[in-house]
Amino acid sequence: MGAPRPAPNPAAHPVVVSCSNPDGALRKAPPVPADTVLDGNADRQVTLARFEAAIRATRRDEDATLFVRSHLGSSSGAPYIADRGILFSDGVFGARDLAMTAPSGKPRTALPPRTVLALCSGAGAGDSSGLALGLAAACRLAGSAEVVTSVFDVPDTSWGCDFDRRLAEAVSRPEPVASALRRLQLECLHEWRRADVDDSTEWDQLPHPLIWASFVVVY
């Protein structure tokens, strides 16, 4: 008999940087565990400089994952896709910023191979000006081979906060990210179908498709 196969690593794509609620305006929830945690729920909010420093300092392993839970903001105040991005306490890190390159031609801010954006409409593909650079596409240009993000605005609920934790666990498993997301969404669909919804149901605790069905993988 051959030697027994080792059990699969439960965190084959570990979260190396977790940025949670950087501007402090989201519902307070425990941040996703990671090697480096930037937590706007804590004593101080997260600035753009802190985030960029954490990204630069992180390891660039082929299995590394970045997880961001934030509001979506605009650096110009206009509804242009290229200006929309992660809202920090002192500004917005937009798609335009992520897509910028250094003089060497490499990304100015190089992201880990896998990025999860738990925020509103991160996969935006176009706007009234004809721009076609959404935040997810900018993450691809910045080095992420796989980006998990939403395609429409996601409600900020207690159940949604727990879904973020489950999403981080799912994409960390040793399986293709699309399979992991599909498995999680099927679990949520089962929960939704079993939910006893009536006029007294608390929306905050509801496994609503507006949350879990919003997420897709951008390659």
Backbone torsions as a table, in degrees:
resi	resn	phi	psi	omega
1	MET	NA	141.3	178.3
2	GLY	-77.1	167.1	178.0
3	ALA	-66.4	144.7	179.3
4	PRO	-63.5	143.6	178.9
5	ARG	-71.6	139.8	178.3
6	PRO	-65.9	148.1	177.4
7	ALA	-65.2	143.0	-179.8
8	PRO	-63.1	144.6	178.8
9	ASN	-67.4	120.9	-177.9
10	PRO	-67.8	-14.1	178.5
11	ALA	-130.2	65.8	-178.1
12	ALA	-71.2	-19.4	176.9
13	HIS	-127.5	70.1	-172.2
14	PRO	-64.4	147.0	175.1
15	VAL	-76.5	117.3	-178.6
16	VAL	-94.3	-29.6	174.3
17	VAL	-133.5	127.5	176.6
18	SER	-121.0	119.0	179.0
19	CYS	-115.0	114.7	-173.1
20	SER	-121.2	124.6	173.4
21	ASN	51.5	54.2	-172.1
22	PRO	-61.9	-29.1	179.7
23	ASP	-95.8	0.5	175.5
24	GLY	75.9	7.7	-174.3
25	ALA	-95.5	-13.1	178.8
26	LEU	-80.0	167.4	173.3
27	ARG	-57.7	135.2	-178.8
28	LYS	-71.4	130.6	-179.7
29	ALA	-153.9	151.7	177.9
30	PRO	-58.9	136.1	178.8
31	PRO	-70.5	156.1	174.4
32	VAL	-64.7	129.5	180.0
33	PRO	-61.3	146.4	-179.8
34	ALA	-164.5	171.1	174.2
35	ASP	-60.2	-42.5	177.5
36	THR	-125.1	122.8	-179.1
37	VAL	-114.5	124.1	174.3
38	LEU	-109.3	107.5	-169.0
39	ASP	-117.3	106.7	177.3
40	GLY	-72.3	-9.2	175.3
41	ASN	-76.5	-18.4	-175.0
42	ALA	-80.1	-158.2	-172.5
43	ASP	-64.3	-32.8	-178.4
44	ARG	-130.7	147.4	179.1
45	GLN	-77.1	167.8	-173.6
46	VAL	-98.7	125.8	178.1
47	THR	-92.8	165.1	175.7
48	LEU	-58.4	-42.2	-177.9
49	ALA	-63.4	-40.0	178.2
50	ARG	-63.6	-41.9	179.7
51	PHE	-64.0	-48.4	-178.8
52	GLU	-63.5	-37.1	178.3
53	ALA	-65.2	-40.0	179.0
54	ALA	-65.5	-39.5	178.7
55	ILE	-65.5	-43.3	-179.5
56	ARG	-65.0	-32.6	-175.7
57	ALA	-84.5	-12.3	-174.4
58	THR	-77.8	159.4	178.2
59	ARG	-75.6	151.6	-175.6
60	ARG	-106.0	34.2	180.0
61	ASP	-59.1	151.6	-178.0
62	GLU	-67.7	-12.3	-178.9
63	ASP	-105.3	4.1	-172.3
64	ALA	-74.0	148.7	-178.6
65	THR	-128.9	139.1	171.7
66	LEU	-106.9	132.5	178.2
67	PHE	-122.4	125.9	179.6
68	VAL	-126.1	126.5	172.9
69	ARG	-118.2	112.7	-171.3
70	SER	-158.4	168.4	164.8
71	HIS	-75.8	158.2	172.2
72	LEU	-97.7	126.9	179.8
73	GLY	-121.6	-179.7	177.6
74	SER	-130.1	130.0	-178.7
75	SER	-73.5	-18.9	-178.2
76	SER	-109.2	-12.9	-174.8
77	GLY	82.6	-6.2	178.4
78	ALA	-98.1	158.5	-175.9
79	PRO	-83.6	39.6	180.0
80	TYR	-87.9	132.9	-177.0
81	ILE	-57.4	-41.6	-176.2
82	ALA	-66.4	-21.6	-179.6
83	ASP	-92.2	-10.0	-176.9
84	ARG	-85.7	145.3	-177.5
85	GLY	-175.0	-162.7	-177.1
86	ILE	-73.1	127.4	-177.6
87	LEU	-89.5	116.8	176.7
88	PHE	-104.9	176.4	-176.7
89	SER	-67.0	-22.7	-176.6
90	ASP	-122.6	15.2	179.2
91	GLY	156.6	-171.8	-176.7
92	VAL	-119.1	132.9	173.9
93	PHE	-99.4	95.0	-169.5
94	GLY	-90.7	175.0	178.5
95	ALA	-59.4	-39.1	179.1
96	ARG	-60.5	-40.9	-179.9
97	ASP	-67.3	-43.5	-178.6
98	LEU	-64.6	-31.7	-176.5
99	ALA	-81.3	-6.9	-177.9
100	MET	-71.6	147.9	178.8
101	THR	-116.1	156.0	174.0
102	ALA	-78.7	168.7	177.7
103	PRO	-54.8	-25.4	179.0
104	SER	-73.3	-12.1	-176.4
105	GLY	93.7	-8.3	177.8
106	LYS	-83.8	159.1	178.7
107	PRO	-57.1	138.6	177.9
108	ARG	-64.7	-38.0	174.9
109	THR	-122.7	99.9	-176.1
110	ALA	-82.2	121.5	-178.6
111	LEU	-91.7	158.8	174.1
112	PRO	-62.1	165.5	-176.7
113	PRO	-61.0	-27.0	-179.9
114	ARG	-125.9	130.4	-179.9
115	THR	-127.9	136.8	174.8
116	VAL	-118.1	123.0	178.9
117	LEU	-111.9	98.0	178.6
118	ALA	-91.2	75.0	-179.2
119	LEU	-150.0	-177.0	-173.0
120	CYS	-82.7	128.8	168.2
121	SER	51.2	45.8	-179.0
122	GLY	-73.1	-14.4	-176.6
123	ALA	-96.5	13.0	-176.2
124	GLY	-44.1	133.1	-173.1
125	ALA	-111.2	-9.6	-178.9
126	GLY	-175.5	167.7	178.0
127	ASP	-150.8	-173.6	-173.5
128	SER	-65.3	-18.8	-179.4
129	SER	-88.0	-5.3	-180.0
130	GLY	90.5	0.8	178.4
131	LEU	-67.1	147.5	-177.9
132	ALA	-130.1	33.3	-177.9
133	LEU	-115.9	95.9	176.6
134	GLY	-86.8	172.1	-177.8
135	LEU	-64.0	-39.3	179.1
136	ALA	-64.0	-42.7	178.1
137	ALA	-63.2	-37.3	178.0
138	ALA	-65.7	-36.5	176.0
139	CYS	-62.6	-37.0	176.0
140	ARG	-62.8	-43.2	178.7
141	LEU	-65.6	-27.1	-179.1
142	ALA	-87.5	5.4	172.4
143	GLY	119.0	-12.0	180.0
144	SER	-80.0	125.8	178.5
145	ALA	-80.5	-25.5	-179.0
146	GLU	-135.2	129.5	179.6
147	VAL	-127.0	122.7	175.1
148	VAL	-101.3	123.7	-177.3
149	THR	-156.8	179.3	-176.0
150	SER	-100.3	158.5	178.9
151	VAL	-110.9	-3.9	172.5
152	PHE	-152.2	172.5	-175.5
153	ASP	-63.8	133.3	-176.0
154	VAL	-107.6	126.7	178.7
155	PRO	-62.1	144.8	178.6
156	ASP	-93.7	94.2	-177.5
157	THR	-125.4	167.3	177.1
158	SER	-62.7	-42.4	178.2
159	TRP	-63.2	-37.9	178.8
160	GLY	-63.4	-35.8	177.2
161	CYS	-63.6	-41.3	177.8
162	ASP	-68.5	-34.7	177.0
163	PHE	-62.4	-38.3	177.4
164	ASP	-57.7	-43.2	177.8
165	ARG	-62.4	-44.8	179.3
166	ARG	-64.5	-36.4	178.7
167	LEU	-64.3	-42.9	178.6
168	ALA	-62.5	-41.2	178.3
169	GLU	-64.8	-41.2	-177.4
170	ALA	-63.7	-46.8	-176.0
171	VAL	-76.2	-8.1	176.9
172	SER	-87.0	-10.8	-175.4
173	ARG	-75.5	159.0	-178.2
174	PRO	-79.9	63.6	175.8
175	GLU	-150.0	161.4	178.7
176	PRO	-54.0	141.0	-173.6
177	VAL	-62.6	-35.3	178.9
178	ALA	-65.2	-38.5	177.3
179	SER	-66.3	-41.4	-180.0
180	ALA	-63.8	-43.1	179.2
181	LEU	-65.5	-43.7	179.6
182	ARG	-61.2	-41.8	179.6
183	ARG	-61.1	-44.3	179.9
184	LEU	-65.8	-41.8	-179.3
185	GLN	-66.8	-34.0	175.2
186	LEU	-66.6	-37.4	174.9
187	GLU	-61.3	-43.5	-179.1
188	CYS	-68.0	-36.3	175.9
189	LEU	-61.1	-42.1	178.0
190	HIS	-62.5	-42.3	178.5
191	GLU	-63.7	-40.6	-179.8
192	TRP	-63.9	-42.9	-179.0
193	ARG	-67.1	-28.5	-179.7
194	ARG	-86.8	-12.3	-175.9
195	ALA	-64.8	133.4	178.3
196	ASP	-91.2	91.3	-173.3
197	VAL	-98.3	126.4	172.6
198	ASP	-146.8	-169.5	-175.8
199	ASP	-64.0	-19.8	-177.9
200	SER	-94.7	-1.6	-176.9
201	THR	-66.5	133.1	177.4
202	GLU	-78.1	114.6	179.1
203	TRP	-56.7	-35.2	-175.2
204	ASP	-61.2	-26.8	-176.3
205	GLN	-105.2	8.4	-172.7
206	LEU	-87.8	131.7	177.1
207	PRO	-77.4	66.0	-169.6
208	HIS	-77.3	139.0	177.4
209	PRO	-60.1	-22.6	176.2
210	LEU	-58.7	-21.0	178.2
211	ILE	-93.8	-66.5	-169.6
212	TRP	-74.2	-28.9	-178.2
213	ALA	-78.6	-8.5	-177.8
214	SER	-73.8	-22.1	-168.7
215	PHE	-86.3	138.8	178.9
216	VAL	-136.8	170.0	174.1
217	VAL	-109.2	130.4	176.2
218	VAL	-108.8	122.3	179.8
219	TYR	-104.0	NA	NA
